[in-house]
Amino acid sequence: MSEPRDPAPPTSAPARLPRPTVHLGPLLKLTPLPVPISELPDDDDLSEERTKVTKIKGANLKAPEVTNPDGFLLILYPPSAGLGQRIAIPVNTSVVIGRHPDCNFQINDDSVSRRHAEVANDGNGNFTVKDLGSTNGTHVNDAPIRRLRSLANGDRLRIGTVLLKFLTGNDIEAAYHDDVYKLTISDALTETYNKRYLLDFLDREIEKARRAQRTMCFVMIDIDKFKSLNDTYGHLVGDLVLREVARRIASTVRKGEVFARYGGEEFAVVLPETPMTGAVEFAERARAVVCASPFEAESNRMPVTISLGVMEYSTPFLDLKPEDLISRADAKLYEAKDAGRNCVKY
């Protein structure tokens, strides 16, 4: 399979706000030479015995000081929780997250306990998160916390099925605008591109393929029996399965190819400048890596498989819309479902 070209860059991000000034420590100061340069001996006299090392004092530069003690949580998922909104964590205060109306940040979701977790700011640049004895636990970067844990800039919190991102530091506003932009082109739960970005990219690639007369392929992917999995283990486990499926498939996607969540338990991959043989090889690799080992989530262990449909765009390169190519790949996907699932049809 030929190496694909890089995808066209996404729409430019919103303009960043000016960054706060970063205060550096004192400049490096060197100890003066013991004698003027003019009085140094000739090169012939600089023998090893006569060479002296002069110490450099004050050579350690101080790290930039954090002048902004504020922090906040950015809502990443789901959209119903207020996608893109932020919850401030002021100095010397804490924010209680839970289902109860008295909580500072109320989340009306059955996966969230009445008083689920508490995030605190001590005013000295230190932030902590504490689980308040919740039923489904509190996770930081997908790892469960026992009681109390410190937070670092960029950490991801999971409260039930709600994903939050913690931001702090001197460039907090710039980071916020970067993350909000990413929310417009990506799916926060699976950390893949979203349907909007997929359709824009596919439209451009179809036009490029038609002009250059070069074959490209499109792959539709669906998690087998996902509804049954959700009904059996709950939506919390379902979300973890979606994340793990996306992670495994992403490991098979190369630079220049776009992997996106199409919706629900469906994913899609655009393979520029790739013939059908290469696309089928990719699909088989993705299928194999997903079912290679059971999934583990919330003390549950379960097998997960996927079905895939592949469609090629090639000669005579008809004037095709993205929806047409998607519909044809989707028909192949349903052939895979009818054939018993966990297979590729093309």
C-alpha positions as CSV (number, residue, x, y, z in Angstrom):
1,M,0.0,0.0,0.0
2,S,1.5,3.3,-1.0
3,E,2.3,5.8,1.6
4,P,-0.7,8.3,1.8
5,R,-0.3,12.0,1.7
6,D,-0.9,14.1,4.7
7,P,-4.6,15.2,5.1
8,A,-5.5,18.8,4.4
9,P,-5.2,20.9,7.5
10,P,-8.5,21.5,9.4
11,T,-10.1,24.9,9.6
12,S,-7.9,27.3,11.4
13,A,-8.4,27.7,15.1
14,P,-9.9,30.8,16.7
15,A,-7.4,33.5,17.4
16,R,-5.6,33.0,20.7
17,L,-5.8,35.6,23.5
18,P,-2.5,37.2,24.4
19,R,-0.5,35.1,26.9
20,P,0.2,36.5,30.4
21,T,3.8,37.6,31.0
22,V,6.1,34.9,32.3
23,H,8.6,36.2,34.8
24,L,12.1,34.7,34.5
25,G,14.7,34.6,37.2
26,P,18.0,36.7,37.2
27,L,20.3,36.5,34.2
28,L,23.4,34.3,34.3
29,K,26.3,36.0,36.0
30,L,29.9,34.8,35.3
31,T,32.8,35.3,37.6
32,P,35.4,37.7,36.0
33,L,38.6,36.2,34.6
34,P,41.4,36.3,37.2
35,V,43.7,38.3,34.8
36,P,43.0,40.5,31.7
37,I,42.9,38.6,28.4
38,S,45.9,40.6,27.2
39,E,48.0,39.1,30.0
40,L,47.1,35.5,29.4
41,P,50.1,33.3,28.4
42,D,50.7,32.3,24.7
43,D,49.1,29.1,23.5
44,D,52.4,27.3,24.0
45,D,52.3,28.0,27.7
46,L,48.7,26.7,28.3
47,S,49.9,23.3,29.4
48,E,47.6,20.9,31.3
49,E,49.4,21.8,34.5
50,R,48.9,25.5,34.1
51,T,45.3,25.4,33.1
52,K,42.8,26.5,35.8
53,V,39.0,26.1,35.8
54,T,37.1,29.1,37.0
55,K,33.8,28.4,38.8
56,I,30.6,29.8,37.3
57,K,28.4,31.1,40.1
58,G,24.7,31.6,39.9
59,A,24.4,29.4,36.8
60,N,21.1,27.9,37.7
61,L,18.2,29.6,36.0
62,K,14.9,29.7,37.9
63,A,11.9,28.1,36.2
64,P,9.1,30.4,35.1
65,E,6.9,31.4,38.0
66,V,3.3,30.5,37.9
67,T,1.5,33.8,38.3
68,N,-2.1,32.6,37.7
69,P,-3.4,30.5,40.7
70,D,-6.8,29.9,39.1
71,G,-8.0,26.7,37.6
72,F,-11.1,25.3,36.0
73,L,-12.7,22.1,34.7
74,L,-13.7,22.0,31.0
75,I,-16.7,19.8,30.1
76,L,-15.7,17.5,27.3
77,Y,-18.5,14.9,27.2
78,P,-21.4,14.3,26.8
79,P,-22.9,17.3,25.0
80,S,-25.9,17.3,27.3
81,A,-23.7,18.1,30.3
82,G,-22.8,21.5,28.7
83,L,-20.1,20.8,26.2
84,G,-17.3,23.4,26.2
85,Q,-18.5,25.1,29.4
86,R,-16.0,25.6,32.2
87,I,-16.4,25.3,36.0
88,A,-14.2,27.7,37.9
89,I,-12.2,26.6,40.9
90,P,-11.4,29.9,42.7
91,V,-8.5,30.3,45.1
92,N,-8.9,28.8,48.6
93,T,-12.2,27.1,47.6
94,S,-13.5,23.8,46.5
95,V,-16.1,22.6,44.1
96,V,-18.4,19.6,44.9
97,I,-19.6,17.6,41.9
98,G,-22.7,15.4,42.1
99,R,-26.3,14.8,41.4
100,H,-27.7,16.7,44.4
101,P,-29.1,20.2,43.7
102,D,-26.9,21.6,46.5
103,C,-23.6,20.6,44.7
104,N,-21.6,23.4,43.1
105,F,-21.6,21.5,39.8
106,Q,-24.8,19.4,39.5
107,I,-24.9,16.5,37.0
108,N,-28.3,14.9,36.4
109,D,-27.1,11.5,35.4
110,D,-27.8,8.1,37.1
111,S,-24.1,7.2,36.8
112,V,-23.2,10.1,39.1
113,S,-23.7,9.9,42.9
114,R,-25.5,12.6,44.9
115,R,-22.1,13.9,46.2
116,H,-19.6,12.3,43.9
117,A,-16.3,14.2,44.1
118,E,-14.6,17.4,45.3
119,V,-12.0,19.5,43.6
120,A,-10.0,21.9,45.7
121,N,-7.6,24.9,45.1
122,D,-5.4,25.8,48.1
123,G,-4.3,29.1,46.5
124,N,-0.7,28.1,46.1
125,G,-1.0,26.4,42.8
126,N,-1.9,23.1,44.3
127,F,-5.1,21.4,43.2
128,T,-6.6,18.1,44.5
129,V,-9.5,15.8,43.7
130,K,-11.2,13.6,46.3
131,D,-13.8,10.9,45.8
132,L,-16.6,11.3,48.2
133,G,-17.5,7.6,48.5
134,S,-19.3,7.5,45.1
135,T,-20.8,4.3,43.7
136,N,-19.0,4.3,40.3
137,G,-15.8,6.0,41.5
138,T,-13.8,8.9,40.3
139,H,-11.1,8.4,37.6
140,V,-8.1,10.6,36.7
141,N,-6.6,9.7,33.3
142,D,-8.7,6.5,33.3
143,A,-7.1,5.4,36.6
144,P,-9.5,5.1,39.7
145,I,-8.5,7.2,42.7
146,R,-8.9,5.9,46.3
147,R,-9.6,9.1,48.2
148,L,-7.3,12.1,47.5
149,R,-5.1,12.8,44.5
150,S,-3.3,15.9,43.2
151,L,-4.2,17.3,39.8
152,A,-1.9,18.5,37.0
153,N,-2.6,20.7,34.1
154,G,-4.3,18.7,31.3
155,D,-5.5,15.8,33.5
156,R,-8.8,14.2,32.4
157,L,-11.4,13.4,35.1
158,R,-14.2,10.9,34.7
159,I,-17.2,11.4,37.0
160,G,-19.7,8.7,36.1
161,T,-20.1,9.0,32.3
162,V,-19.1,12.7,32.3
163,L,-15.6,13.6,31.1
164,L,-13.9,16.8,32.3
165,K,-10.4,18.3,31.6
166,F,-8.5,20.2,34.3
167,L,-6.7,23.3,33.2
168,T,-4.4,25.7,35.1
169,G,-1.2,27.7,34.6
170,N,-0.1,31.0,33.0
171,D,-1.4,30.1,29.6
172,I,-4.8,28.9,30.9
173,E,-6.8,31.1,28.5
174,A,-4.9,30.0,25.4
175,A,-5.2,26.3,26.5
176,Y,-9.0,26.8,27.0
177,H,-9.4,28.2,23.4
178,D,-7.3,25.4,22.0
179,D,-9.4,22.8,23.7
180,V,-12.7,24.4,22.7
181,Y,-11.5,24.4,19.1
182,K,-10.6,20.7,19.3
183,L,-14.1,20.0,20.6
184,T,-15.5,21.3,17.2
185,I,-13.5,18.7,15.2
186,S,-13.1,15.8,17.6
187,D,-15.1,13.3,19.7
188,A,-13.9,13.8,23.3
189,L,-15.0,10.4,24.5
190,T,-13.0,8.4,22.0
191,E,-10.4,11.1,21.1
192,T,-11.0,10.6,17.4
193,Y,-12.2,13.0,14.8
194,N,-16.0,13.7,14.8
195,K,-18.5,13.2,12.0
196,R,-18.3,16.9,10.9
197,Y,-14.6,16.7,10.3
198,L,-14.9,13.3,8.6
199,L,-17.4,14.6,6.1
200,D,-15.3,17.7,5.3
201,F,-12.1,15.6,4.9
202,L,-13.9,13.0,2.8
203,D,-15.3,15.6,0.5
204,R,-11.9,17.0,-0.2
205,E,-10.3,13.6,-0.7
206,I,-13.0,12.6,-3.2
207,E,-12.3,15.7,-5.2
208,K,-8.5,15.2,-5.1
209,A,-8.9,11.6,-6.2
210,R,-11.1,12.6,-9.1
211,R,-8.7,15.3,-10.3
212,A,-5.6,13.1,-9.9
213,Q,-7.3,10.0,-11.1
214,R,-6.0,8.1,-8.0
215,T,-8.0,5.4,-6.2
216,M,-9.1,5.9,-2.6
217,C,-11.1,3.8,-0.2
218,F,-13.6,4.3,2.7
219,V,-14.2,1.9,5.6
220,M,-17.3,1.8,7.8
221,I,-16.9,0.0,11.2
222,D,-19.6,-1.1,13.7
223,I,-19.2,-2.7,17.1
224,D,-21.0,-6.0,17.2
225,K,-23.9,-6.4,19.6
226,F,-23.1,-3.1,21.3
227,K,-26.7,-2.5,22.4
228,S,-26.8,-5.9,24.2
229,L,-23.4,-5.0,25.9
230,N,-24.9,-1.6,27.0
231,D,-28.0,-3.3,28.4
232,T,-26.0,-6.0,30.2
233,Y,-23.2,-3.9,31.7
234,G,-24.5,-0.3,31.7
235,H,-23.6,2.8,29.8
236,L,-20.5,3.4,31.9
237,V,-18.9,0.2,30.7
238,G,-20.3,0.9,27.2
239,D,-18.3,4.2,27.1
240,L,-15.1,2.4,28.3
241,V,-15.6,-0.1,25.5
242,L,-16.0,2.6,22.9
243,R,-12.8,4.2,24.1
244,E,-10.8,1.0,24.0
245,V,-12.2,0.0,20.6
246,A,-11.1,3.4,19.3
247,R,-7.7,3.1,20.9
248,R,-7.1,-0.3,19.3
249,I,-8.2,0.7,15.8
250,A,-6.2,4.0,16.0
251,S,-3.1,1.9,16.5
252,T,-3.5,0.6,12.9
253,V,-4.2,4.0,11.3
254,R,-1.3,5.6,9.5
255,K,-0.3,9.2,9.0
256,G,-2.5,10.8,6.3
257,E,-5.5,8.5,7.0
258,V,-8.4,9.9,9.0
259,F,-10.2,7.9,11.7
260,A,-13.4,9.3,13.1
261,R,-16.4,8.4,15.2
262,Y,-19.4,8.4,12.8
263,G,-22.0,8.2,15.5
264,G,-23.1,5.9,18.4
265,E,-21.0,2.7,18.0
266,E,-20.0,3.4,14.4
267,F,-16.6,4.5,13.2
268,A,-15.1,5.3,9.8
269,V,-11.7,5.5,8.2
270,V,-10.7,7.4,5.0
271,L,-7.8,5.9,3.2
272,P,-6.4,8.3,0.6
273,E,-4.5,6.9,-2.5
274,T,-5.3,3.3,-1.4
275,P,-6.6,0.6,-3.7
276,M,-9.1,-2.0,-2.5
277,T,-6.4,-4.6,-1.7
278,G,-4.7,-2.2,0.7
279,A,-8.0,-1.2,2.2
280,V,-9.0,-4.8,2.9
281,E,-5.6,-5.5,4.5
282,F,-6.2,-2.5,6.8
283,A,-9.7,-3.6,7.7
284,E,-8.5,-7.1,8.5
285,R,-5.7,-5.7,10.7
286,A,-8.2,-3.5,12.6
287,R,-10.7,-6.4,13.0
288,A,-7.9,-8.7,14.4
289,V,-6.5,-6.1,16.8
290,V,-10.0,-5.5,18.3
291,C,-10.8,-9.1,19.0
292,A,-7.2,-10.1,19.9
293,S,-7.9,-10.1,23.6
294,P,-11.0,-9.6,25.9
295,F,-11.9,-6.1,27.1
296,E,-11.7,-5.3,30.9
297,A,-13.9,-2.5,32.3
298,E,-15.2,-2.0,35.8
299,S,-14.2,-5.5,36.9
300,N,-15.9,-7.0,33.9
301,R,-14.2,-9.1,31.2
302,M,-15.9,-9.4,27.9
303,P,-15.1,-10.3,24.2
304,V,-15.7,-7.5,21.7
305,T,-15.7,-7.8,17.9
306,I,-16.3,-5.5,15.0
307,S,-17.8,-5.8,11.5
308,L,-16.4,-3.7,8.6
309,G,-17.6,-2.6,5.1
310,V,-15.1,-1.3,2.5
311,M,-15.9,0.8,-0.6
312,E,-13.5,1.9,-3.3
313,Y,-13.6,5.1,-5.3
314,S,-11.9,4.5,-8.6
315,T,-12.3,4.5,-12.4
316,P,-14.4,6.0,-14.0
317,F,-14.2,8.5,-11.0
318,L,-17.9,9.6,-11.2
319,D,-19.0,12.9,-9.6
320,L,-19.7,11.5,-6.1
321,K,-20.8,13.0,-2.9
322,P,-19.5,11.9,0.5
323,E,-22.9,10.6,1.5
324,D,-23.0,8.3,-1.6
325,L,-19.7,6.7,-0.7
326,I,-20.7,6.3,2.9
327,S,-24.0,4.7,1.9
328,R,-22.2,2.2,-0.3
329,A,-19.7,1.3,2.4
330,D,-22.6,1.0,4.9
331,A,-24.3,-1.5,2.6
332,K,-21.1,-3.6,2.7
333,L,-21.1,-3.3,6.5
334,Y,-24.6,-4.8,6.7
335,E,-23.4,-7.6,4.5
336,A,-20.8,-8.3,7.1
337,K,-23.5,-8.3,9.8
338,D,-25.6,-10.7,7.8
339,A,-22.6,-13.0,7.3
340,G,-22.3,-13.6,11.1
341,R,-20.4,-10.5,12.2
342,N,-16.6,-10.1,13.0
343,C,-15.7,-10.0,9.4
344,V,-14.9,-7.7,6.4
345,K,-17.1,-7.3,3.3
346,Y,-16.1,-5.4,0.2
